[in-house]
């Protein structure tokens, strides 16, 4: 019995070891791919680097990848961190029906959620994005208005020139009429 247990543990250890090695190989592959791509953008060929420099770059890229993943996980966690009634109900193990039957509980959660949203990075960011979108729309409206104004101004100038030319033509015709009436 004990030997079967040891064999099972050894098999589990081997599976874990294989997984760790495969994960490590995948990480090295990812690190190397990132290095090749990013070094290329600054005009450096990865294969031309000496082994010690490659090792330094691999360590640096490993840290950078880890930092990106940490940030991604933190953002995911923050995004899912909210004070919605459903979430509070689940975490507090108080049925949602209880919240709906006791409006003061529901109102309290809504009040606290409003406070939370003021400090929530994603809500603030969304508010700023909406404000930027609104300002860009307003800017485009002003650009269109200015464009229409410039077109109208050009048309007005063109019409004024045409009026001047017509006045000159009318004077010319009046002069011709006077001259022909005199002759």
Wavefront OBJ file of the C-alpha trace (Angstrom):
o trace
v 0.000 0.000 0.000
v 2.759 2.401 1.000
v 4.738 1.606 -2.133
v 1.698 2.386 -4.337
v 1.340 5.669 -2.497
v 5.026 6.516 -3.027
v 4.713 5.592 -6.706
v 1.649 7.814 -7.041
v 3.479 10.672 -5.317
v 6.540 10.167 -7.497
v 4.337 10.209 -10.618
v 2.660 13.400 -9.384
v 6.081 14.955 -8.701
v 7.248 13.981 -12.195
v 4.101 15.492 -13.744
v 4.640 18.697 -11.776
v 8.310 18.739 -12.733
v 7.441 18.247 -16.420
v 4.846 21.025 -16.190
v 7.363 23.370 -14.548
v 9.967 22.563 -17.212
v 7.412 23.060 -20.020
v 6.233 26.329 -18.463
v 9.849 27.457 -18.083
v 10.555 26.562 -21.735
v 7.431 28.482 -22.800
v 8.531 31.465 -20.691
v 12.016 31.355 -22.241
v 10.421 31.138 -25.698
v 8.159 34.096 -24.934
v 11.062 36.077 -23.511
v 13.213 35.352 -26.545
v 10.394 36.225 -28.999
v 9.775 39.519 -27.197
v 13.482 40.308 -27.149
v 13.903 39.619 -30.867
v 10.884 41.758 -31.768
v 11.683 44.673 -29.440
v 15.415 44.744 -30.114
v 14.657 44.777 -33.835
v 12.642 47.989 -33.383
v 15.765 49.698 -32.017
v 17.980 48.230 -34.748
v 19.677 45.467 -32.721
v 19.781 41.819 -33.775
v 19.347 39.397 -30.862
v 21.600 36.740 -32.438
v 24.480 39.241 -32.689
v 24.555 39.814 -28.910
v 27.189 38.125 -26.767
v 25.919 35.406 -24.378
v 26.320 37.528 -21.222
v 24.346 40.404 -22.755
v 21.648 37.932 -23.892
v 21.433 36.680 -20.307
v 21.003 40.246 -19.014
v 18.322 40.962 -21.609
v 16.508 37.718 -20.717
v 16.444 38.657 -17.026
v 15.232 42.167 -17.835
v 12.538 40.929 -20.235
v 11.423 38.325 -17.672
v 10.914 41.094 -15.117
v 9.095 43.255 -17.673
v 6.766 40.396 -18.684
v 6.079 39.644 -15.011
v 5.295 43.327 -14.376
v 2.869 43.414 -17.326
v 1.155 40.247 -16.078
v 0.940 41.633 -12.530
v -0.620 44.828 -13.868
v -3.066 42.857 -16.018
v -4.109 40.719 -13.030
v -4.472 43.799 -10.810
v -6.642 45.524 -13.423
v -8.795 42.419 -13.733
v -9.167 42.235 -9.956
v -10.010 45.950 -9.698
v -12.527 45.716 -12.518
v -14.356 42.906 -10.716
v -14.187 44.757 -7.391
v -17.474 46.627 -7.059
v -20.277 47.392 -4.638
v -23.189 46.165 -6.706
v -26.146 44.680 -4.864
v -25.637 41.258 -6.449
v -22.006 41.166 -5.313
v -22.784 42.348 -1.784
v -25.626 39.839 -1.540
v -23.362 36.986 -2.574
v -20.450 37.951 -0.304
v -22.637 38.723 2.718
v -24.826 35.661 2.153
v -27.905 37.868 2.469
v -30.492 37.101 -0.180
v -31.179 39.762 -2.773
v -34.829 39.526 -1.861
v -33.919 40.779 1.631
v -32.330 43.872 0.090
v -35.394 44.505 -2.064
v -37.738 43.990 0.884
v -35.689 46.436 2.991
v -35.168 49.537 0.832
v -32.921 51.104 3.449
v -30.353 48.321 2.872
v -30.574 48.807 -0.881
v -30.312 52.609 -0.530
v -27.283 52.234 1.732
v -25.474 50.059 -0.809
v -26.315 52.518 -3.601
v -25.004 55.410 -1.496
v -21.764 53.596 -0.727
v -21.418 52.528 -4.364
v -21.618 56.176 -5.471
v -18.807 57.001 -3.047
v -16.834 54.006 -4.285
v -17.266 55.010 -7.931
v -15.678 58.398 -7.201
v -12.445 56.645 -6.228
v -12.713 53.659 -8.551
v -9.926 53.970 -11.123
v -12.042 52.429 -13.859
v -15.028 54.700 -13.217
v -12.831 57.778 -13.089
v -11.094 56.630 -16.267
v -14.445 55.990 -17.952
v -15.649 59.448 -16.897
v -12.499 61.008 -18.329
v -12.893 59.009 -21.551
v -16.498 60.189 -21.875
v -15.413 63.786 -21.223
v -12.695 63.485 -23.889
v -15.239 62.033 -26.325
v -17.663 64.887 -25.578
v -14.931 67.500 -26.047
v -13.801 65.882 -29.307
v -17.394 65.939 -30.563
v -17.648 69.602 -29.614
v -14.328 70.325 -31.322
v -15.531 68.588 -34.493
v -18.727 70.631 -34.356
v -16.660 73.846 -34.148
v -14.430 72.693 -37.012
v -17.503 72.017 -39.155
v -18.938 75.402 -38.229
v -15.644 77.105 -39.129
v -15.488 75.191 -42.401
v -19.032 76.280 -43.274
v -18.184 79.856 -42.277
v -15.115 79.866 -44.548
v -17.170 78.473 -47.442
v -19.860 81.107 -46.906
v -17.200 83.842 -46.706
v -15.618 82.667 -49.970
v -19.057 82.547 -51.595
v -19.839 86.053 -50.283
v -16.517 87.384 -51.615
v -17.191 85.744 -54.957
v -20.677 87.293 -55.086
v -19.292 90.735 -54.155
v -16.788 90.468 -57.009
v -19.569 89.433 -59.354
v -21.665 92.422 -58.188
v -18.735 94.760 -58.875
v -18.276 93.241 -62.319
v -21.991 93.593 -63.015
v -21.905 97.242 -61.858
v -19.032 97.872 -64.247
v -20.915 96.115 -67.037
v -24.089 98.116 -66.287
v -22.100 101.373 -66.381
v -20.552 100.280 -69.644
v -24.005 99.529 -71.089
v -25.369 102.856 -69.793
v -22.434 104.659 -71.368
v -22.965 102.811 -74.636
v -26.674 103.693 -74.510
v -25.877 107.345 -73.866
v -23.345 107.369 -76.663
v -25.711 105.658 -79.064
v -28.547 108.000 -78.031
v -26.346 110.995 -78.661
v -25.186 109.799 -82.031
l 1 2 3 4 5 6 7 8 9 10 11 12 13 14 15 16 17 18 19 20 21 22 23 24 25 26 27 28 29 30 31 32 33 34 35 36 37 38 39 40 41 42 43 44 45 46 47 48 49 50 51 52 53 54 55 56 57 58 59 60 61 62 63 64 65 66 67 68 69 70 71 72 73 74 75 76 77 78 79 80 81 82 83 84 85 86 87 88 89 90 91 92 93 94 95 96 97 98 99 100 101 102 103 104 105 106 107 108 109 110 111 112 113 114 115 116 117 118 119 120 121 122 123 124 125 126 127 128 129 130 131 132 133 134 135 136 137 138 139 140 141 142 143 144 145 146 147 148 149 150 151 152 153 154 155 156 157 158 159 160 161 162 163 164 165 166 167 168 169 170 171 172 173 174 175 176 177 178 179 180 181 182 183
